[in-house]
Amino acid sequence: MAFRPDTPNPKPRRFYEAVATAEHEAGFAVTLDGRTAKTPAGGCLVAPTRALAEAIAAEWAGRADVIDFAVMPLTRLAFTALDLADGAHDAMAQSLARCAEADALCYFAEAPQDLASRQIAQWSPLLDWAAQALDLEFVPATGVIHVPQPPETLARVADLARTLDRFSLTGLAFAAGLFDSAILALAVQRKRLSGPEAFALARLEEAHQEERWGVDAEAAARTAGLHQDALAVGRWFEALGGV
């Protein structure tokens, strides 16, 4: 059975008893009552590592009554990775380069000074790391006016992305969108930061505003949801293993 989270009935009732993992010719499969689960496109739900398969299986096992993909982020990422269309790999690599072109870590606040100082203290080490570890030279700016990044930097971001397998690239693209930063995404993928650490760095301005003005319930709920996504992408890369 293929599971489609975009169908008119996006929350089908749980129809299985046992969830497990099993060795598969392509890696490690998630099984439901002994049968390999399927992706929305009808492929086998198979992860490249046992750790990731077990983490995905835990999401399925945790569904008591209905299958709610909104709270199954690793499953969603696996669906995306497994169902990538021909040509999508290069398109995702180019999307990383576009994210790097307007990377949030390159735009430091003009004011207030305490926010600007916090960004300089916490973002600059990541810019230095990108230059030293990844040979990515970014041009920082003050304010919100767009500053072009070096073409060779953007080309290298795309090249780094192209070298990744589909699971790593899917996680990287997800992280870049979540953090609005290719630098932070690469830092999580390469174990320089945890998912929550990257999330905290991505929202320094929001945190500063909350300290000054407080937090309303709607904003708190949204932040909590994004924090869960940051935890998930960290678990994704941990379960995948090395760089």
C-alpha positions in Angstrom: 0.0 0.0 0.0 1.3 3.5 -0.9 0.9 6.2 1.7 0.0 9.6 0.3 -0.1 12.5 2.9 -1.7 14.8 0.3 -4.8 12.7 -0.3 -8.3 13.9 0.8 -8.0 11.7 3.8 -4.5 12.6 5.0 -4.7 10.7 8.3 -5.6 7.1 7.6 -6.2 4.9 10.7 -3.4 2.6 11.8 -3.9 -0.7 10.0 -0.9 -2.7 11.3 0.1 -4.3 14.5 3.9 -4.9 14.3 6.6 -2.5 13.1 10.1 -3.7 12.5 13.1 -3.3 10.3 14.7 -5.9 8.0 17.7 -6.2 5.8 17.0 -5.3 2.2 19.0 -5.4 -0.9 19.0 -1.6 -0.9 19.7 -1.2 2.8 17.3 -1.6 5.7 13.5 -1.7 5.2 10.7 -0.6 7.5 8.2 -3.4 7.7 4.6 -3.3 8.8 3.3 -6.7 9.9 6.2 -8.3 8.0 5.6 -6.4 4.7 7.9 -3.6 3.5 6.1 -0.2 3.8 5.8 1.9 0.6 6.5 5.5 -0.3 3.9 7.7 -1.9 5.3 6.8 -5.3 5.0 3.1 -4.6 8.7 2.4 -3.8 10.0 0.5 -0.9 10.6 2.4 2.4 14.3 1.5 2.7 17.0 3.5 4.5 20.7 3.2 3.8 21.6 2.6 7.5 20.0 0.4 10.2 20.0 3.4 12.6 17.9 5.5 10.2 15.5 2.6 9.4 15.0 2.1 13.2 14.3 5.8 13.7 11.7 5.8 10.9 10.2 2.6 12.3 9.8 4.3 15.7 7.7 7.0 14.1 5.3 4.3 12.7 5.3 2.4 16.0 4.4 5.6 17.8 1.2 6.1 16.0 -1.6 4.9 18.3 -4.7 5.4 16.2 -4.0 7.4 13.0 -1.0 7.8 10.7 -0.2 11.6 11.0 2.7 12.5 8.7 2.8 15.9 10.2 4.5 14.4 13.3 6.6 11.9 11.3 9.4 14.1 10.0 11.9 11.3 9.3 9.3 9.4 7.3 8.6 12.5 5.3 12.3 13.1 4.5 12.7 9.4 3.6 9.7 9.7 1.2 11.3 12.7 -0.4 14.7 11.0 -0.8 13.3 7.8 -2.2 10.9 9.4 -4.6 13.3 11.9 -6.1 12.6 12.3 -9.8 15.3 12.1 -12.5 17.1 15.4 -12.6 16.0 16.4 -9.1 19.4 15.8 -7.6 21.0 18.6 -9.6 18.0 20.8 -9.0 18.3 20.4 -5.3 22.0 21.2 -5.5 21.2 24.4 -7.3 18.6 25.3 -4.7 21.4 25.1 -2.1 23.5 27.5 -4.1 20.5 29.9 -4.3 20.1 29.7 -0.5 23.8 30.5 -0.1 23.4 33.5 -2.4 21.2 35.1 0.3 22.5 33.2 3.3 21.0 34.6 6.6 24.4 34.3 8.3 25.8 37.0 6.0 23.4 39.7 7.1 24.3 41.3 10.4 22.0 43.7 12.1 22.8 47.4 12.1 20.9 47.9 15.4 20.4 47.5 18.2 24.0 47.1 19.2 23.4 44.2 21.6 21.8 42.1 18.8 24.6 43.1 16.3 27.2 42.1 18.9 25.5 38.8 19.5 25.3 38.0 15.8 29.0 38.9 15.3 30.1 36.7 18.3 28.0 33.7 17.3 27.9 33.9 13.5 31.5 34.9 12.7 32.9 31.5 13.9 30.6 29.7 11.4 31.7 31.9 8.5 35.3 31.2 9.5 34.6 27.5 9.7 33.0 27.5 6.2 36.1 29.2 4.8 38.6 27.0 6.5 36.8 23.6 6.4 34.8 23.9 3.2 36.7 26.5 1.2 33.6 28.7 1.1 34.4 32.4 1.2 31.2 34.4 2.0 30.9 38.2 2.0 29.2 39.5 5.1 27.1 42.6 5.1 25.4 44.9 7.5 21.7 45.6 7.0 19.2 44.0 4.7 20.4 45.2 1.3 21.4 42.2 -0.8 25.1 41.7 -1.3 26.2 39.3 -4.1 28.3 36.3 -3.0 31.3 35.2 -5.1 30.3 33.0 -8.0 33.0 30.5 -7.1 31.5 30.2 -3.6 28.1 29.5 -5.0 29.5 27.0 -7.5 31.3 25.2 -4.7 28.2 25.0 -2.6 26.4 23.3 -5.5 29.4 21.0 -6.1 29.4 19.9 -2.4 25.7 19.2 -2.6 26.1 17.1 -5.8 28.6 14.8 -4.2 26.0 13.7 -1.6 23.8 10.7 -1.8 20.0 11.3 -2.1 19.4 10.9 1.6 22.1 13.3 2.7 21.1 15.8 0.0 17.5 15.7 1.0 18.4 16.4 4.6 20.7 19.2 3.6 18.0 20.9 1.4 15.5 20.6 4.3 17.9 22.1 6.8 18.8 25.0 4.5 15.2 25.9 4.1 14.5 25.5 7.8 17.5 27.7 8.9 17.4 30.0 5.8 21.1 29.2 5.6 23.3 26.9 3.5 26.1 27.4 6.0 24.1 26.2 9.0 22.7 23.3 7.0 26.2 22.2 6.0 27.4 22.6 9.6 24.6 20.2 10.8 25.3 17.7 8.0 29.0 17.7 8.9 28.4 17.5 12.6 29.8 20.9 13.3 26.5 21.8 15.0 23.5 19.9 16.3 20.1 20.7 14.8 18.9 22.7 17.8 22.2 24.6 17.9 21.8 25.6 14.3 18.1 26.6 14.9 19.1 28.8 17.8 21.7 30.6 15.6 19.2 31.0 12.8 16.7 32.8 15.1 19.0 35.2 17.1 16.9 38.2 16.0 13.6 36.5 16.9 15.0 35.5 20.3 16.2 39.1 20.9 12.7 40.4 20.1 11.2 37.8 22.5 13.5 38.9 25.3 12.4 42.5 24.8 8.7 42.1 24.1 7.7 38.7 25.2 6.2 35.8 23.2 2.6 35.3 22.1 1.0 31.8 22.0 0.9 31.6 18.2 4.6 32.5 17.8 5.5 30.1 20.6 3.7 27.2 18.9 5.3 28.0 15.6 8.8 28.1 17.2 8.1 24.8 19.0 7.2 23.1 15.7 10.3 24.4 14.0 12.4 23.3 16.9 11.0 19.8 16.4 12.0 19.9 12.8 15.5 21.0 13.8 15.7 18.0 16.2 14.6 15.8 13.4 17.1 16.9 10.9 19.8 16.5 13.5 18.6 12.9 14.1 18.5 12.3 10.3 22.2 13.1 9.9 23.2 11.3 13.1 21.4 8.1 11.9 23.0 8.4 8.4 26.5 8.3 9.9 29.6 10.0 8.4 30.0 13.0 6.2 
